[in-house]
Amino acid sequence: MSFKIYTRTGDLGTTSLIGGTKVPKNHLRIETYGTIDELNSYIGLVSDLIASQPVTVTLKEIQDRLFTIGSSLACDPDKEPLMKIPDLKESDVLFLETEIDDMNDTLAPMKHFILPGGHQAISTTHIARCVCRRAERLCVNMHEHQLFVDPLIIKYINRLSDYLFVLSRYAGHLLRVSETVWKPRLNK
């Protein structure tokens, strides 16, 4: 017999954290790790759209870290989970910084704000960046509401949004798509 994907346990609007604690499906913790899951899906789409093997390898690594973050956020911090949950490490943040620096070395210095667009890969990377910023805001909101979130998660998500911004520019470079400079309309 195959494993059934539906359990019917959430039909009344609750779900269980790792550790067994039941919470409403609109709980801030659920919203936060759901947004991490959404981000992970967009990263997968970005990986499908950018045909650069080094980039896709990095994005798979990032997706793995996002599963780690999602697992951490899905745990009841007051209960020790029976399963071993992987840890995020400071070296994961340093990895993103190195990737950012390597891409920036090939890009022209940014002197203006740029508008998202020009190619589906670029636009989708900007969407992923926006979802990442929302995930960061939710993590900070958890922290401000005294819901445990590892501070390293907030740091990683902050750096990931920077990575995604630079990746959007790098994708344009790889695709030979010019950046669209934002020219604000000034009232005269």
C-alpha positions as CSV (number, residue, x, y, z in Angstrom):
1,M,0.0,0.0,0.0
2,S,1.3,3.4,-0.9
3,F,1.6,6.3,1.5
4,K,-1.5,8.7,1.4
5,I,-0.7,12.4,1.1
6,Y,-3.9,13.4,2.9
7,T,-4.4,12.7,6.6
8,R,-7.6,14.7,7.3
9,T,-6.1,15.9,10.6
10,G,-6.1,19.5,9.4
11,D,-9.7,19.7,8.2
12,L,-10.7,21.8,11.2
13,G,-8.0,24.4,10.6
14,T,-5.2,23.2,12.9
15,T,-1.9,21.6,12.2
16,S,0.9,20.0,14.3
17,L,4.4,21.4,14.8
18,I,7.3,19.0,15.0
19,G,7.0,17.9,18.6
20,G,3.2,17.4,18.3
21,T,1.9,20.8,19.5
22,K,-1.3,21.7,17.7
23,V,-1.6,25.3,16.4
24,P,-4.1,27.1,14.1
25,K,-3.0,27.0,10.5
26,N,-2.9,30.8,10.5
27,H,-0.4,30.9,13.4
28,L,2.6,33.2,12.8
29,R,5.0,30.2,13.0
30,I,3.0,28.4,10.2
31,E,2.8,31.6,8.1
32,T,6.6,32.0,8.5
33,Y,7.7,28.5,7.4
34,G,5.0,28.5,4.7
35,T,6.6,31.6,3.3
36,I,10.0,29.9,3.4
37,D,8.4,27.0,1.5
38,E,7.0,29.5,-1.1
39,L,10.5,31.1,-1.4
40,N,12.0,27.6,-1.9
41,S,9.6,27.0,-4.8
42,Y,10.5,30.3,-6.4
43,I,14.2,29.5,-6.0
44,G,13.5,26.2,-7.9
45,L,11.8,28.3,-10.7
46,V,14.8,30.7,-10.8
47,S,17.1,27.6,-11.1
48,D,15.0,26.3,-14.0
49,L,15.2,29.7,-15.8
50,I,18.9,30.5,-15.4
51,A,20.9,28.1,-17.6
52,S,24.2,28.5,-15.7
53,Q,25.5,25.3,-14.0
54,P,27.4,27.2,-11.3
55,V,24.3,29.2,-10.4
56,T,22.0,26.1,-10.4
57,V,24.5,24.3,-8.1
58,T,24.4,27.3,-5.7
59,L,20.6,27.5,-5.9
60,K,20.3,23.8,-5.0
61,E,22.5,24.5,-1.9
62,I,20.2,27.4,-1.0
63,Q,17.1,25.2,-1.4
64,D,18.7,22.7,1.0
65,R,19.3,25.5,3.6
66,L,15.7,26.7,3.2
67,F,14.5,23.1,4.1
68,T,16.8,23.3,7.1
69,I,15.3,26.7,8.1
70,G,11.7,25.4,7.5
71,S,12.4,22.4,9.7
72,S,13.7,24.7,12.4
73,L,10.7,27.0,12.2
74,A,8.3,24.0,12.2
75,C,9.6,22.8,15.6
76,D,7.9,23.5,18.8
77,P,10.8,25.2,20.6
78,D,9.6,24.0,24.0
79,K,9.8,20.3,23.0
80,E,12.8,18.3,21.9
81,P,11.9,16.7,18.5
82,L,12.5,12.9,18.2
83,M,14.1,13.4,14.8
84,K,17.4,15.1,14.3
85,I,16.9,18.5,12.7
86,P,19.8,19.9,10.6
87,D,21.5,23.1,11.8
88,L,22.1,26.3,9.9
89,K,25.7,27.4,10.3
90,E,27.5,30.8,10.1
91,S,29.5,29.3,7.2
92,D,26.2,29.2,5.3
93,V,26.0,33.0,5.5
94,L,29.6,33.3,4.5
95,F,28.9,31.1,1.5
96,L,26.2,33.6,0.3
97,E,28.6,36.5,0.9
98,T,31.3,34.8,-1.2
99,E,28.7,34.1,-4.0
100,I,27.6,37.7,-3.9
101,D,31.2,39.0,-4.1
102,D,32.0,36.7,-7.0
103,M,29.0,37.8,-9.0
104,N,29.7,41.5,-8.2
105,D,33.2,41.1,-9.5
106,T,31.8,40.6,-13.0
107,L,29.1,43.3,-12.9
108,A,29.4,47.0,-13.5
109,P,29.0,49.1,-10.4
110,M,25.4,50.0,-9.7
111,K,24.9,53.8,-9.8
112,H,21.1,53.9,-10.1
113,F,18.1,52.0,-8.9
114,I,17.0,49.4,-11.4
115,L,13.5,48.2,-12.3
116,P,12.8,44.5,-12.3
117,G,12.3,43.0,-15.7
118,G,13.9,42.5,-19.1
119,H,13.7,38.7,-19.1
120,Q,11.6,36.1,-17.3
121,A,14.7,34.9,-15.3
122,I,15.4,38.4,-14.1
123,S,11.8,39.1,-13.1
124,T,11.4,35.8,-11.3
125,T,14.6,36.3,-9.4
126,H,13.2,39.7,-8.2
127,I,9.9,38.0,-7.2
128,A,12.0,35.4,-5.2
129,R,13.8,38.4,-3.6
130,C,10.5,40.0,-2.5
131,V,9.2,36.7,-1.1
132,C,12.6,36.4,0.8
133,R,12.1,39.9,2.3
134,R,8.6,38.9,3.4
135,A,10.0,35.8,5.0
136,E,12.5,38.0,6.8
137,R,9.8,40.3,8.1
138,L,7.8,37.3,9.4
139,C,10.9,36.0,11.2
140,V,11.5,39.4,12.8
141,N,7.8,39.5,13.7
142,M,8.1,36.1,15.4
143,H,11.1,37.4,17.4
144,E,9.2,40.5,18.4
145,H,6.3,38.3,19.6
146,Q,8.7,36.2,21.7
147,L,8.3,33.2,19.4
148,F,11.7,31.6,19.2
149,V,13.5,31.9,15.9
150,D,17.2,31.3,15.7
151,P,18.9,34.7,15.1
152,L,21.1,33.0,12.5
153,I,18.0,32.3,10.4
154,I,17.2,36.0,10.3
155,K,20.8,36.8,9.3
156,Y,20.8,34.1,6.6
157,I,17.4,35.3,5.1
158,N,18.7,38.9,5.1
159,R,21.8,37.8,3.2
160,L,19.8,35.6,0.9
161,S,17.7,38.6,-0.3
162,D,21.0,40.4,-1.1
163,Y,22.2,37.4,-3.0
164,L,18.9,37.3,-5.0
165,F,19.2,40.9,-5.9
166,V,22.7,40.5,-7.2
167,L,21.7,37.3,-8.9
168,S,19.0,39.2,-10.8
169,R,21.7,41.5,-12.1
170,Y,24.0,38.6,-12.8
171,A,21.3,36.8,-14.8
172,G,20.9,40.0,-16.9
173,H,24.7,39.9,-17.5
174,L,24.6,36.2,-18.5
175,L,21.6,36.9,-20.8
176,R,23.0,40.1,-22.2
177,V,19.9,42.0,-21.1
178,S,20.5,45.7,-20.3
179,E,19.3,46.9,-16.9
180,T,16.4,49.3,-16.9
181,V,17.3,52.4,-14.8
182,W,14.6,53.9,-12.7
183,K,14.1,57.5,-13.8
184,P,11.8,59.0,-11.2
185,R,9.2,61.5,-12.4
186,L,9.9,64.7,-10.7
187,N,7.1,67.2,-10.3
188,K,7.9,70.6,-11.7
